[in-house]
Amino acid sequence: MKKCFLTSLLTLLVGCCFSQGQVEMVGLVSGFSTVGNISESIGQTFYQLSPSGTPVSRVTEGLQQGFFVENVDTLLLYATEMGTYTPGNNDVESTTVEGYDELIHRQVYQLTCPDDYEHEMDAPGALTYEVTLPEPEVIPNDGKVQLTLDKDNPYAYPVGETTTSIWTASVANLQKNCDVAVIIKNFNCASLSPIQDYEGHNYPVVGLGNFCWMAKNLRAERYGDGSDIPDVMTLPAELFPGINILEELGHLYTWDAATAYNSPQGVCPDGWHIPTEEEMNYVLTQFEPTSLMTEEYWVPTGGTDDYGFSVLPGGFYNAETNNYERTLVNAYFWTIKESGMMAISCAFGASCGTMVMVPGLKENGLSVRCVMDY
């Protein structure tokens, strides 16, 4: 349904010459008005306030707003204000309290707002989407009504958000605003579920912003070319009673194994990759850690798993102590980012307070979550 301009009544100024001379018009007055010896109860009526003994001109016939410059009359209307008026030139009767009638010529414009704009992304990864909004419709379109938008047109609107853009229609110092909601929806990552690795293991897919992520830790033991992944580690079952270790927690991998010695795809299936530092930082800054963590198994408390990302506290393998550490307390995921002998990972859990990026030895064993290519 088309939306309408919703603005307050504006001042009506009229310059008319009566036999008594030039008179001055002022705007909409509310309440009870007394001018000289003339008193009128004022509703939604435009009055001329003049010295005592001169005509008081009023216009009551459906005028919502108007403005008159050098006797050239202009009126902006939209559908609910139109009444008997049609776009173009119109004559409207103006009556004084003394009974003096005249027809005042007005140029009438009808404006119709464009519909709200809605778009669902057809690919993941992008954080903005460029949109050219259609202009409001102006009848008659004689070029005198100026249309401006409060943003550039086209404008790169943020993905996953609703942004209000405002058109302003201006003519003869009158303005009406037209609000347009621009709704850019994220790519439907869940429609991809499940995806499979080389060995046929299934992984659900969820969207975090406009990025598609695996919703479980990787459990692959072979790369996409069929070759074995070295140094695959499996968490001890006794540390997680009641959990299917491989199904829920997957394997732990050294950074070299996870990245196949610095390949973005690494252990991920075709069309997926080890997250970059920027992709992981997006998760850090846009989501509360507890909204991504499971409710169970965390010490002291878990999360709410609002997005189905289902982070479990698998801890990590410490290559220096040869022990599995921080199980039930933290979760760690590799990124592709390295720094000398170290590599950057993302840590969840009680000891972090929030999700944080931390360096760790490449020989340590961490979990892997893959991100869809874009």
HELIX and SHEET records of a PDB file:
HELIX    1   1 ALA A   79  GLU A   81  5                                   3    
HELIX    2   2 CYS A  189  LEU A  192  5                                   4    
HELIX    3   3 ALA A  237  LEU A  239  5                                   3    
HELIX    4   4 ILE A  245  LEU A  249  3                                   5    
HELIX    5   5 TRP A  255  ALA A  258  1                                   4    
HELIX    6   6 GLU A  277  GLN A  286  1                                  10    
HELIX    7   7 PRO A  289  SER A  291  5                                   3    
SHEET    1   A 2 CYS A  17  PHE A  18  0                                        
SHEET    2   A 2 GLY A  21  GLN A  22 -1                                        
SHEET    1   B 2 GLY A  31  VAL A  35  0                                        
SHEET    2   B 2 ILE A  38  ILE A  42 -1                                        
SHEET    1   C 6 PHE A  46  TYR A  47  0                                        
SHEET    2   C 6 SER A  57  VAL A  59 -1                                        
SHEET    3   C 6 GLY A  88  THR A  96 -1                                        
SHEET    4   C 6 ASP A 101  THR A 112 -1                                        
SHEET    5   C 6 VAL A  72  LEU A  77  1                                        
SHEET    6   C 6 PHE A  67  VAL A  69 -1                                        
SHEET    1   D 5 PHE A  46  TYR A  47  0                                        
SHEET    2   D 5 SER A  57  VAL A  59 -1                                        
SHEET    3   D 5 GLY A  88  THR A  96 -1                                        
SHEET    4   D 5 ASP A 101  THR A 112 -1                                        
SHEET    5   D 5 GLU A 137  ILE A 139 -1                                        
SHEET    1   E 4 TYR A 117  GLU A 120  0                                        
SHEET    2   E 4 LEU A 174  LYS A 185  1                                        
SHEET    3   E 4 GLU A 161  VAL A 171 -1                                        
SHEET    4   E 4 GLN A 146  LEU A 149 -1                                        
SHEET    1   F 2 THR A 128  VAL A 131  0                                        
SHEET    2   F 2 TYR A 155  PRO A 158 -1                                        
SHEET    1   G 2 ILE A 195  GLN A 196  0                                        
SHEET    2   G 2 ASN A 202  TYR A 203 -1                                        
SHEET    1   H 2 VAL A 205  LEU A 208  0                                        
SHEET    2   H 2 PHE A 211  MET A 214 -1                                        
SHEET    1   I 2 TRP A 272  HIS A 273  0                                        
SHEET    2   I 2 VAL A 371  MET A 372 -1                                        
SHEET    1   J 2 PHE A 316  ASN A 318  0                                        
SHEET    2   J 2 ASN A 323  GLU A 325 -1                                        
SHEET    1   K 3 ASN A 330  SER A 339  0                                        
SHEET    2   K 3 MET A 342  GLY A 349 -1                                        
SHEET    3   K 3 VAL A 356  LEU A 361 -1                                        
END                                                                             
